Every structure is written in structure tokens, then in C-alpha cells.
Amino acid sequence: MKTERVSTGNQALDGLLGGGLERGAITQIYGEPASGKSVFCLMATVATLKAGNSVVYIDTEGFSVERFSQIAGGDAGELAERLYLFEPLDFTQQGAMIADTEALLKKAGKAPVDLVVMDSATALYRMELDLGREALRKLSHHMIKLLGLARKYEIPVLITNQIYMDVERDRVAGLGGTALEHLSKAIVRLERRESVRRAVLLKHRSRPEGLSFDFAITGEGIRTL
């Protein structure tokens, strides 16, 4: 019997999300560079690996083995054996690797995949913005495919997103427009405030918008303030 939610590896973020990452849904974390997006992805990954399950990790910005080892601690080598790492170099490869993910999800075995992470969902999309609506169509297709896998295999999908200035609304927003916003059941924005960061809940099916907690990035992950 699967638990209703999967831990992010951080008690404060689990609480913000109503108990952790929701199965069958996409959770999005977005924020400016160095706000802690990848750290949360690695913490969730390590938590799932330590629970005895496997993780598919699609990294479009360069996976840090050193950072993974810091967060995983002494078990890093053993845990890495159940980490399926994809590093696409372009948008076409990103789509192909999402398709390859399903083959791994079909493998039950002793350590079935219980989390899919994409860090970042929009880094390669940003490189193709000159294609206009076609680039957005491809991105939407990728996210719809991930959502389909989440629902079919009853697992959570955690994605990170980059930001841009929405001039019309006069606010900072996540890339990918309303399509990516609608496909994400939960959205958390990370804010940088000098040495302190803040995680703010922007969207959730049952939790009030605006809930937040402050944190600092440490060698082992994050420390809640």
C-alpha cells in the first residue's frame, strides 16, 4: 500500500505541502538562481533513496555529484546505485529522456521508482524561445507526458522552474506561462533575502496561499530558521 505522499526530506517543506509531495501530481518549485531549488530536489531524492526506492533524476543544468554526496552523507555510494540520472543537452533529448523514464517506471523489482525529478524543466526551453509558440508547445507536451506518468504509476513528479519578469502583471513569475502553472498542482516560490531564503506556497489544492518558512542553505542541505 503506497503512502499518500512522499517526503521531501525536509519537515518544513513537507508541512508547507500538506505532508509532502502529492502522488499523481506535479509539484513545481521556482525562484531565481542560487535560491535553493536544486538543494530541495537533492534532499527529496536522498529521502526517497533512503526509504529504499529508486529515483529518476533529469538534470538539464549539470548534476553536482559533490552536492549529492554532501546531502547523502556516508551512504552516498550505495544510494547512487538506485539513482537513474539523465542529462539532456537539448530540448529534443529532454523529450526522449522523459519517454525513457516510463521504461524505468514499469520495472517494479525490489526498489521501484517512487519519485521523478526534473531540474530544471525550463532551462533548455529558454534556449529555444526564438521558436516562439512551437517551443511552448514542446514544453507543454513534455509536462503533460510527465503528468501522465505521475498519474499512471501513482508517483510524485518534482520540477524546478526559472523565472522571468511578467511586465503585464508587474511581477516575477515562472517560465512556461499559464500552461506550466495549470499543470502543477502545487507551486512553491523561493525568494532570496541576503543570506536568508524564504519558501512561499503559491498554489495548493487544500492549503492556503501565502504560507511560508525561512531557511538557510548549509553543507548538508538546508536549515529551517
Disulfide bonds with the S-S distance in Angstrom:
none
